[in-house]
Amino acid sequence: MFLKLGTTAFGGPAAHIAMLQQEVVEWRGWISQDEFLDHLGASNLIPGPTSTELVMHIGRKRGGWLGLVVAGTCFILPAAVMAGIIAWAYVRYGKLPAVSGLLYGVKPVVIAIILQAIWKLGRTAVKNGWLAIAGVIALGLSIVGVAPLLVLAAGALLALAMELKQIRGKNALLGFVTVTPATGVATAGLWPIFLVFVKIGAMVFGSGYVLLAFLRADLVERLGWVTQQQLLDAVAVGQITPGPVFTMATFLGFVLRGTSGAVAATVGIFVPAFVFVAISAPLIPRIRASRVAGAALDGINVASLALMAVVTWQLGRSALVDATTAAVALVSLVALFVFPQLNSAWLIAGAGLLGAARYVVT
């Protein structure tokens, strides 16, 4: 079942969660609606790809620790294989006009999809005025170049500060762990690739699109391993393949060091998710009941949206290069809002064909 879902689940994390709920709650009756919501809450509270971690939680509930591994692997594998094949074609044929045209059309749609995701997530995440203020502060920090992890930490601290003021007669002990990014990586060897993607996989909270901020900070700005254009191409690949958006790591790993690099990046970015789910699964009831953990999550969510907004602006400057791409982005954005059930894969496929046709004609 999870292999089928990993092969057919287009549309990003929200679509994955909806399809998963329909499959395991409504059709198969494996878990109750309440249990599903408990696992979803736990997945949102830990770093990593939320929909993939939800799959792992349900796999563990259904089949124990082996079920966790099997479910997660089956969900990830189809998209990773597809991303690897596309990366091979990209490296070999990426400069051909037809392929360039395909990406020319796809990239504006990707920007529209991310903007829609920011809007939908924002309506849920910004629950009160204080969280709105925290989001604006996080946006400002991101704009001036503060590291993504520190932006997320600031969001959590601001939300916790307000929550703790509302708690009376209780003492709260807060612990924070600071992860120092690796430095001094000179070449894109397999071990450095693996470690960089492990670090990113262990840091990313919220939507898979927040991953872009971390990938850009490390791979583009700090290490200079890939260009911003290649990063945007990786986002496009993440959109035209089913399953977790995090499999854009497979594409980037292949661009860096072929098949072995794709494997190192893929394993690296998903290993933390397996570990976090294994640790947090037995603690779900206590996590759900914690006011402090809930407040921190609220702050992290609004900070995640701020990061997404800044990265979308940065990537949009590379994608919207003329009136045609701007029009494609605008039409796609309108279509996504007017037809909320529309699968974004159809927009991407249509825009890709239009872009390829444009390059063939010209």
Secondary structure, DSSP 8 states (H G I E B T S, - for coil): -HHHHHHH--S-HHHHHHHHHIIIIIIS-SS-HHHHHHHHHHHHHSSS-HHHHHHHHHHHHHHHHHHHHHHHHHHHHHHHHHHHHHHHHHHHHTTSHHHHHHHHHHHHHHHHHHHHHHHHHHHHH--SHHHHHHHHHHHHHHHTT--HHHHHHHHHHHHHHHHHHH--S-----------------S--HHHHHHHHHHHHTT--SSGGGHHHHHIIIIIIIS--S-HHHHHHHHHHHHHSSS-GGGHHHHHHHHHHHHHHHHHHHHHHHHHHHHHHHHHGGGHHHHHH-HHHHHHHHHHHHHHHHHHHHHHHHHHHHH--SHHHHHHHHHHHHHHHH-TT--HHHHHHHHHHHHHHHHHH-
